[in-house]
Amino acid sequence: MPLYKVYHSYPMTDEQRQALATSITNLHCETFTTPSFFVHIRFIPHDARDGNYFMAGRPRLTNSNHIVGIVRTSSARSKSTFDALTAKIETAWYEAFHNRPSNDSNEEDDADRKRLRMVTFTPMITIREGGMAIPEAGEEGTWLKEQLPFIKQMSEREGLDDFTEMLREIEEREDLKRLVSE
């Protein structure tokens, strides 16, 4: 359901992308009781030197790092919940770079190039994913129970591994088990 777009001008290794993708997925799933099947993350490298990123009306030629999450919103999801999630995502960004040695002789310049400028959320009106219309935020339990027959069909009859993994996750995660049993 959510789509996180990670725009980065600082080069990221496969391990850093994996670490950040795993962290964002886990944070979103824990915050909103969402199966990981629905969390999408897209890394979009950008060369800040091209002069296409501006801040305060001036081009930023060394850093355009930012993350945009397109998410469902409702009164069931407070601003303080999103504020806490943005702080955790920001921490995950810096943890992904923790062990990377600097290639620059100037550590301060390298630190600025790694800096995350912002994490922002944009509300999603609707989406169809995997053949299912998404529920309104806060209605996940009812929706997931209604979708279980379809999810099982896609797993068993169609042999789609993503749906098989989602079923396994629903059986293993306590928060999802509670969601479908309520």
N, C-alpha and C positions, 0 to 999 in steps of 0.2 A: 504494500500500500504506500508506504512512504518512499520517496526517491530523494536520496542525498547526493548532491552534486558537489564534489570536492575539486575546486579550482585551485591549482597550485602552480606557482612560478618557480618554487624551489623543487629541484629534481627529487623524486622519491624512488626508492628501490622497491622491488617486488615485495620484500619483507616488510617494509614500512607501509606500503599500501595494504598488505594483508593484515598487519597489526591494527591499522586504523579502521579498516572495513569490519574486522571482527569486533573491535571495541564499539563502533557505532551501532552495529547490529545488536550486540548484547545490551547496550544501553537503551536502545529504542524498545527492544522486546521486554526488558525489565520494567521500564517506565510505563508502557502502555499495554502490557500483556498481549503481545502480538506474536504469532508464529514467525520464525525467522524467514520462512518462505516469502513473506510479503515485503521484506526490507531490501531495497535496491540501493546500491551505491555505485556511482559513476565517477571515476577520476578523470579530470580534464586538465591536462598539462597546458600551461600558457607561458610564453616567453614575455616577461614583463617589459623587456627592453623594446618591444614593438610599439610602445606608447599608447596602447589601447585601454589601459586601466588608469582611471583618474580618481583622486581623492582631494577634497577641498579645492577643486577646480584645477589641480595640477597633475600632470602625469606622474605615476609612480613606476619608476623604471627598474626597481630591484625587487619588488614584492607585490604580488596580487593574490596572495593566499587567502581564500575564504571558502566557507561551506554554506550551501543553501539546502535546507531540508524542506521538501514539499510534503506536507502532512495533513491529516484530518484534524479538524478543530471542532470543538463544541463547548458547551458550558461544563461538560464533564472533564475538560482538560484546561486547567487554570494557567494563567501567565506564569505563576510561580513554578509550576511544574516544568514549563518550557524553559524558564530561566535556569532552573537547576540542571536540566538536560544540556543546555548550551554550555554551561560551565564544565560539565563532565566531558562533553565532546572536545572542548578546548584542551582540557587536561590530556585526553587521549591523543590529540594531535602532538603535543609536546612529548608524550611518552613514546610515540612512534619514532621520534628523532633522537631519543635519549642516547643511544649508543652509536650514533653515526659520527665518525670523526670528521672534523672540518677539513675541507680541501683548500680553504683560503688562509692566507697568512694572517689576516685580520679577523680575529674571533668575533669582535663586536659586529663587523659588517655581516659575517655569516649568521650570527644570531638574529640580526634584523631581517635577513633574507628568509629565514625559517619561520619568522613570526607569523602567527595566524591573525589576520586583520579582523575577521568577524565570523560569527556563526549566526545565521538568520533562518527563520522559519516562514514559509509561505503557505497559506491555507489552500487545501485541495477541496474542490467542490465535489467531484465524483471521479471514479475510475472503475474500469472493469479489468480484472486481473485473473488470469488462469480460468477464464470462463465464468467468473463470479463478480457480481456487482458488490462493491465494498459496503460494509455497514456504516451507519453513523457512529461517530466516536462515542463510546460509552455503551454501545449495543452489541459489543463483540460476542458475549456469551450466547445470546439468543441466535445471532447470526451464525456462529460457528456450529452450534447444534443443528441448525437447519441445513448447513452446508456439508455436514459429515457424510451423508449418503453420496453426494456428488464427489467429494474428496476420495472416498473409498472406491467409487467407480473408476475415477481417473487413475487411481493407484492399481487396483486389481484387474480391471478389464482392459484398460488402455496401457497399463504398464509404465506409467509416467513416474520416474524416480522422485521428482520434486514433491509429488503428492504423497508418495510412500514415506519420504523423509518427514513431511509435515505430520502425517499420522503418527510416526514414531515420536516426534517431538511432543505431540499432544499427549501421548501416553507416558512420556518420561518427565515432562516439566510439571511441577506441582501447581504452578499458577494457571497453566492451561487446563490441567485436570479439573481444578476447581471451577474454572470458567464453564466447562461443558457439563459439569455435574450440578450446577446451581439451577 
